[in-house]
Each structure stands twice: as structure tokens, then as C-alpha cells.
Amino acid sequence: MFGSFNDLPVHALVVHAAVIFVPASALLALAFLRPSWRMTLRWWIVAATAIATATVFVARESGERLKTALGDQIEGNVTGKVVDHHEELANQLQVWLLVMLAVVLVVALVLPRLGNPLAGGALAIVVAALAVIVIVMVARVGDEGSKARWNPDGSFDYSGEAR
């Protein structure tokens, strides 16, 4: 399931879903800062964060399969070190997404029961802070994954400009 699809690594396919759903869930969470949108957005944020968490899980699992398949080709070299750092960052992203999912679920459940608009604002700030963290983390994971694939030692200039 996580190995290949149509002779392509699943990881190369599913990372694009993570790159879409993680920022989408984070942007919805940032929109949660607007008081008039909170009640409408709360379950959308939960759903989007659940999907983002699932896509990152599949990306991590398929990445493990890809790393195992590449085995000796990357072990002990510069690419292997970059892949290891990419994997470490992806694990951190998964944890942050699980935290965010738990928080937005609790917030969605308690928001209608809050009588104080300041409490809703405080919860929105916590949700927004988590959104910023996951946006930064997905960018770091993606950057490291791109380096691993396209320029692990940083020696190639893709700008097309003459040096």
C-alpha cells in the first residue's frame, strides 16, 4: 500500500496532498481568529486538520518504504543525511498536527458553551499559533525533502544563470 503505485513511489505522489492539506488546514485555523467566522469554521478546521494529519501519516509511511527501497544508494552519504533530517522533521510535523487536531477538536466542542467572547479569542490565538507552527514545519519538511531529491550537497545551481 505504501510502496508503489503504477511503478512510482507512493511517497512522490502523496507528498503533494500533504503540501496542499496542511497549509489549507492552517489557513482555516488562522481565519478562526475572526470572531464572526468561528462557529462556521470550527468543524471545517477539524475536518481539514484530520485530512492533513492523514496525508502526512501516509507520506511518512511511504517515505519509510522509499528510504528502505533506496537502502545502500543513500546510506552513509550526503543524501542519506539529508533524508534522515527530512524524516526527523516529518516526525515532528506529525506530532504538531496531532496536537493541533486534538486542540481544534476540543475547541470545536467547547466553543458553543463559552459565554465569554474573550475565552473564544484566547482559544483562537492558541489555534492560530498551532497553525503557524504547522505551516513552518511543512515548509521545513518540504525544503529538506526537495534538497534530498534534487540537490543534497547544495552544489547545483538551478537558477539557469551563468556563474
CYANA upper distance limits for C-alpha pairs under 8 A (distance plus 0.5 A):
  2 PHE  CA     10 VAL  CA      6.37
  2 PHE  CA     11 HIS  CA      8.03
  2 PHE  CA     58 VAL  CA      7.68
  2 PHE  CA     61 GLU  CA      6.87
  2 PHE  CA     62 SER  CA      5.03
  2 PHE  CA     65 ARG  CA      7.16
  3 GLY  CA      9 PRO  CA      6.46
  3 GLY  CA     10 VAL  CA      6.29
  3 GLY  CA     11 HIS  CA      8.30
  3 GLY  CA     62 SER  CA      6.43
  3 GLY  CA     65 ARG  CA      6.11
  3 GLY  CA     66 LEU  CA      7.29
  4 SER  CA      8 LEU  CA      5.74
  4 SER  CA      9 PRO  CA      4.84
  4 SER  CA     10 VAL  CA      5.34
  5 PHE  CA      9 PRO  CA      6.83
  5 PHE  CA     10 VAL  CA      6.29
  8 LEU  CA     12 ALA  CA      7.88
  8 LEU  CA     13 LEU  CA      8.39
  9 PRO  CA     13 LEU  CA      7.52
  9 PRO  CA     62 SER  CA      8.11
  9 PRO  CA     66 LEU  CA      7.21
 10 VAL  CA     14 VAL  CA      6.55
 10 VAL  CA     59 ALA  CA      8.35
 10 VAL  CA     62 SER  CA      6.37
 11 HIS  CA     15 VAL  CA      6.44
 11 HIS  CA     58 VAL  CA      8.37
 11 HIS  CA     59 ALA  CA      5.98
 11 HIS  CA     60 ARG  CA      8.32
 11 HIS  CA     62 SER  CA      5.33
 11 HIS  CA     63 GLY  CA      5.85
 11 HIS  CA     66 LEU  CA      7.53
 12 ALA  CA     16 HIS  CA      8.07
 13 LEU  CA     17 ALA  CA      8.22
 14 VAL  CA     18 ALA  CA      7.19
 14 VAL  CA     55 THR  CA      7.43
 14 VAL  CA     58 VAL  CA      7.62
 14 VAL  CA     59 ALA  CA      6.22
 15 VAL  CA     19 VAL  CA      6.67
 15 VAL  CA     55 THR  CA      8.08
 15 VAL  CA     56 VAL  CA      7.98
 15 VAL  CA     59 ALA  CA      6.07
 16 HIS  CA     20 ILE  CA      6.84
 17 ALA  CA     21 PHE  CA      6.51
 17 ALA  CA     55 THR  CA      6.80
 18 ALA  CA     22 VAL  CA      6.15
 18 ALA  CA     52 ALA  CA      6.54
 18 ALA  CA     55 THR  CA      5.67
 18 ALA  CA     56 VAL  CA      6.06
 18 ALA  CA     59 ALA  CA      7.86
 19 VAL  CA     23 PRO  CA      7.27
 19 VAL  CA    138 VAL  CA      7.62
 19 VAL  CA    142 GLY  CA      8.31
 20 ILE  CA     24 ALA  CA      6.66
 21 PHE  CA     25 SER  CA      6.48
 21 PHE  CA     48 ALA  CA      7.29
 21 PHE  CA     49 THR  CA      8.17
 21 PHE  CA     51 ILE  CA      7.32
 21 PHE  CA     52 ALA  CA      5.34
 21 PHE  CA     55 THR  CA      8.15
 22 VAL  CA     26 ALA  CA      6.72
 22 VAL  CA     48 ALA  CA      8.43
 22 VAL  CA     49 THR  CA      7.56
 22 VAL  CA     52 ALA  CA      5.38
 22 VAL  CA     53 THR  CA      8.13
 22 VAL  CA    134 VAL  CA      7.69
 22 VAL  CA    135 ILE  CA      7.59
 22 VAL  CA    138 VAL  CA      7.66
 23 PRO  CA     27 LEU  CA      6.46
 23 PRO  CA    134 VAL  CA      8.19
 23 PRO  CA    135 ILE  CA      6.30
 23 PRO  CA    138 VAL  CA      8.35
 24 ALA  CA     28 LEU  CA      6.78
 24 ALA  CA     48 ALA  CA      7.68
 25 SER  CA     29 ALA  CA      6.69
 25 SER  CA     45 ILE  CA      6.46
 25 SER  CA     48 ALA  CA      5.40
 25 SER  CA     49 THR  CA      5.72
 25 SER  CA     52 ALA  CA      7.43
 25 SER  CA    131 ALA  CA      8.22
 26 ALA  CA     30 LEU  CA      6.69
 26 ALA  CA     49 THR  CA      8.27
 26 ALA  CA    128 ALA  CA      8.16
 26 ALA  CA    130 LEU  CA      8.48
 26 ALA  CA    131 ALA  CA      4.94
 26 ALA  CA    132 VAL  CA      7.51
 26 ALA  CA    134 VAL  CA      7.52
 26 ALA  CA    135 ILE  CA      7.10
 27 LEU  CA     31 ALA  CA      6.73
 27 LEU  CA    131 ALA  CA      7.73
 28 LEU  CA     32 PHE  CA      6.92
 28 LEU  CA     41 LEU  CA      7.71
 28 LEU  CA     44 TRP  CA      8.23
 28 LEU  CA     45 ILE  CA      6.39
 29 ALA  CA     33 LEU  CA      8.00
 29 ALA  CA     45 ILE  CA      6.61
 29 ALA  CA    124 ALA  CA      8.41
 29 ALA  CA    127 VAL  CA      6.61
 29 ALA  CA    128 ALA  CA      6.19
 29 ALA  CA    131 ALA  CA      6.55
 30 LEU  CA    127 VAL  CA      7.92
 30 LEU  CA    128 ALA  CA      5.43
 30 LEU  CA    131 ALA  CA      7.09
 31 ALA  CA     37 TRP  CA      7.83
 32 PHE  CA     37 TRP  CA      6.77
 32 PHE  CA     38 ARG  CA      5.67
 32 PHE  CA     41 LEU  CA      7.14
 32 PHE  CA     42 ARG  CA      7.99
 32 PHE  CA    124 ALA  CA      6.42
 32 PHE  CA    127 VAL  CA      8.24
 32 PHE  CA    128 ALA  CA      7.91
 33 LEU  CA     37 TRP  CA      8.46
 33 LEU  CA     38 ARG  CA      7.85
 33 LEU  CA    121 GLY  CA      7.45
 33 LEU  CA    124 ALA  CA      5.72
 33 LEU  CA    125 ILE  CA      7.21
 33 LEU  CA    128 ALA  CA      7.54
 34 ARG  CA     38 ARG  CA      7.12
 35 PRO  CA    120 GLY  CA      8.38
 35 PRO  CA    121 GLY  CA      7.79
 37 TRP  CA     41 LEU  CA      6.46
 38 ARG  CA     42 ARG  CA      6.33
 39 MET  CA    111 LEU  CA      8.04
 39 MET  CA    112 PRO  CA      8.03
 40 THR  CA     44 TRP  CA      8.18
 41 LEU  CA     45 ILE  CA      6.50
 42 ARG  CA     46 VAL  CA      7.00
 42 ARG  CA    104 VAL  CA      7.90
 42 ARG  CA    107 VAL  CA      8.13
 42 ARG  CA    108 ALA  CA      5.65
 43 TRP  CA     47 ALA  CA      6.65
 43 TRP  CA    105 LEU  CA      8.47
 43 TRP  CA    108 ALA  CA      6.84
 44 TRP  CA     48 ALA  CA      6.52
 45 ILE  CA     49 THR  CA      6.40
 45 ILE  CA    104 VAL  CA      7.52
 46 VAL  CA     50 ALA  CA      6.57
 46 VAL  CA    101 LEU  CA      6.95
 46 VAL  CA    104 VAL  CA      6.32
 46 VAL  CA    105 LEU  CA      6.36
 46 VAL  CA    108 ALA  CA      8.08
 47 ALA  CA     51 ILE  CA      6.74
 48 ALA  CA     52 ALA  CA      6.57
 49 THR  CA     53 THR  CA      6.47
 49 THR  CA     97 LEU  CA      7.71
 49 THR  CA    100 MET  CA      7.94
 49 THR  CA    101 LEU  CA      6.27
 50 ALA  CA     54 ALA  CA      6.67
 50 ALA  CA    101 LEU  CA      6.90
 51 ILE  CA     55 THR  CA      6.66
 52 ALA  CA     56 VAL  CA      6.70
 52 ALA  CA     97 LEU  CA      8.19
 53 THR  CA     57 PHE  CA      6.66
 53 THR  CA     94 GLN  CA      7.19
 53 THR  CA     97 LEU  CA      6.28
 53 THR  CA     98 LEU  CA      7.26
 53 THR  CA    101 LEU  CA      8.31
 54 ALA  CA     58 VAL  CA      6.78
 55 THR  CA     59 ALA  CA      6.55
 56 VAL  CA     60 ARG  CA      6.50
 56 VAL  CA     90 ALA  CA      8.29
 56 VAL  CA     94 GLN  CA      7.00
 57 PHE  CA     61 GLU  CA      6.68
 57 PHE  CA     94 GLN  CA      7.44
 58 VAL  CA     62 SER  CA      6.43
 59 ALA  CA     63 GLY  CA      6.34
 60 ARG  CA     64 GLU  CA      6.74
 60 ARG  CA     87 GLU  CA      8.01
 60 ARG  CA     90 ALA  CA      7.24
 60 ARG  CA     91 ASN  CA      8.05
 61 GLU  CA     65 ARG  CA      7.01
 62 SER  CA     66 LEU  CA      6.66
 63 GLY  CA     67 LYS  CA      6.52
 63 GLY  CA     87 GLU  CA      8.39
 64 GLU  CA     68 THR  CA      6.67
 65 ARG  CA     69 ALA  CA      6.60
 66 LEU  CA     70 LEU  CA      6.62
 67 LYS  CA     71 GLY  CA      6.59
 67 LYS  CA     83 VAL  CA      8.43
 70 LEU  CA     74 ILE  CA      6.90
 71 GLY  CA     75 GLU  CA      6.57
 74 ILE  CA     78 VAL  CA      8.12
 74 ILE  CA     79 THR  CA      6.11
 74 ILE  CA     80 GLY  CA      4.95
 75 GLU  CA     79 THR  CA      8.34
 75 GLU  CA     80 GLY  CA      5.59
 75 GLU  CA     81 LYS  CA      8.44
 76 GLY  CA     80 GLY  CA      6.40
 76 GLY  CA     81 LYS  CA      7.63
 77 ASN  CA     81 LYS  CA      7.02
 78 VAL  CA     82 VAL  CA      6.86
 78 VAL  CA    152 PRO  CA      6.75
 78 VAL  CA    153 ASP  CA      6.80
 79 THR  CA     83 VAL  CA      6.57
 79 THR  CA    148 ALA  CA      5.99
 79 THR  CA    149 ARG  CA      8.34
 79 THR  CA    152 PRO  CA      5.70
 79 THR  CA    153 ASP  CA      7.89
 80 GLY  CA     84 ASP  CA      6.57
 80 GLY  CA    148 ALA  CA      8.30
 81 LYS  CA     85 HIS  CA      6.81
 82 VAL  CA     86 HIS  CA      6.60
 82 VAL  CA    144 GLU  CA      7.16
 82 VAL  CA    145 GLY  CA      8.19
 82 VAL  CA    147 LYS  CA      7.71
 82 VAL  CA    148 ALA  CA      5.93
 82 VAL  CA    152 PRO  CA      6.92
 83 VAL  CA     87 GLU  CA      6.57
 83 VAL  CA    144 GLU  CA      7.98
 83 VAL  CA    145 GLY  CA      7.31
 83 VAL  CA    148 ALA  CA      6.18
 84 ASP  CA     88 GLU  CA      6.73
 85 HIS  CA     89 LEU  CA      6.71
 85 HIS  CA    144 GLU  CA      7.74
 86 HIS  CA     90 ALA  CA      6.65
 86 HIS  CA    141 VAL  CA      6.13
 86 HIS  CA    142 GLY  CA      8.38
 86 HIS  CA    144 GLU  CA      5.68
 86 HIS  CA    145 GLY  CA      6.15
 86 HIS  CA    148 ALA  CA      8.36
 87 GLU  CA     91 ASN  CA      6.72
 87 GLU  CA    141 VAL  CA      8.39
 88 GLU  CA     92 GLN  CA      6.93
 89 LEU  CA     93 LEU  CA      6.67
 89 LEU  CA    137 MET  CA      7.71
 89 LEU  CA    140 ARG  CA      7.72
 89 LEU  CA    141 VAL  CA      6.03
 90 ALA  CA     94 GLN  CA      6.71
 90 ALA  CA    137 MET  CA      8.47
 90 ALA  CA    138 VAL  CA      8.32
 90 ALA  CA    141 VAL  CA      6.26
 91 ASN  CA     95 VAL  CA      6.95
 92 GLN  CA     96 TRP  CA      6.78
 92 GLN  CA    137 MET  CA      8.26
 93 LEU  CA     97 LEU  CA      6.59
 93 LEU  CA    134 VAL  CA      7.00
 93 LEU  CA    137 MET  CA      6.21
 93 LEU  CA    138 VAL  CA      7.18
 93 LEU  CA    141 VAL  CA      8.31
 94 GLN  CA     98 LEU  CA      6.69
 95 VAL  CA     99 VAL  CA      6.76
 96 TRP  CA    100 MET  CA      6.57
 96 TRP  CA    130 LEU  CA      8.03
 96 TRP  CA    133 ILE  CA      8.05
 96 TRP  CA    134 VAL  CA      6.99
 97 LEU  CA    101 LEU  CA      6.44
 97 LEU  CA    134 VAL  CA      7.24
 98 LEU  CA    102 ALA  CA      6.67
 99 VAL  CA    103 VAL  CA      6.66
100 MET  CA    104 VAL  CA      6.52
100 MET  CA    127 VAL  CA      7.66
100 MET  CA    130 LEU  CA      6.51
100 MET  CA    131 ALA  CA      8.08
101 LEU  CA    105 LEU  CA      6.54
102 ALA  CA    106 VAL  CA      6.78
103 VAL  CA    107 VAL  CA      6.54
103 VAL  CA    127 VAL  CA      7.70
104 VAL  CA    108 ALA  CA      6.42
104 VAL  CA    127 VAL  CA      7.24
105 LEU  CA    109 LEU  CA      6.83
106 VAL  CA    110 VAL  CA      6.66
107 VAL  CA    111 LEU  CA      6.09
107 VAL  CA    123 LEU  CA      7.43
108 ALA  CA    112 PRO  CA      8.23
110 VAL  CA    114 LEU  CA      7.03
111 LEU  CA    120 GLY  CA      7.08
114 LEU  CA    119 ALA  CA      7.52
114 LEU  CA    120 GLY  CA      7.53
116 ASN  CA    120 GLY  CA      7.41
117 PRO  CA    121 GLY  CA      6.79
118 LEU  CA    122 ALA  CA      6.65
119 ALA  CA    123 LEU  CA      6.74
120 GLY  CA    124 ALA  CA      6.59
121 GLY  CA    125 ILE  CA      6.75
122 ALA  CA    126 VAL  CA      6.97
123 LEU  CA    127 VAL  CA      6.74
124 ALA  CA    128 ALA  CA      6.51
125 ILE  CA    129 ALA  CA      6.55
126 VAL  CA    130 LEU  CA      6.85
127 VAL  CA    131 ALA  CA      6.71
128 ALA  CA    132 VAL  CA      6.78
129 ALA  CA    133 ILE  CA      6.86
130 LEU  CA    134 VAL  CA      6.78
131 ALA  CA    135 ILE  CA      6.68
132 VAL  CA    136 VAL  CA      6.70
133 ILE  CA    137 MET  CA      6.56
134 VAL  CA    138 VAL  CA      6.45
135 ILE  CA    139 ALA  CA      6.76
136 VAL  CA    140 ARG  CA      6.74
137 MET  CA    141 VAL  CA      6.58
138 VAL  CA    142 GLY  CA      6.47
139 ALA  CA    143 ASP  CA      6.47
140 ARG  CA    144 GLU  CA      6.66
141 VAL  CA    145 GLY  CA      6.61
142 GLY  CA    146 SER  CA      6.54
143 ASP  CA    147 LYS  CA      6.72
144 GLU  CA    148 ALA  CA      6.67
145 GLY  CA    149 ARG  CA      6.85
146 SER  CA    150 TRP  CA      6.28
146 SER  CA    151 ASN  CA      7.87
147 LYS  CA    151 ASN  CA      5.22
147 LYS  CA    152 PRO  CA      5.37
147 LYS  CA    153 ASP  CA      8.44
147 LYS  CA    154 GLY  CA      8.15
148 ALA  CA    152 PRO  CA      5.25
151 ASN  CA    155 SER  CA      7.28
151 ASN  CA    156 PHE  CA      6.77
157 ASP  CA    161 GLU  CA      8.49
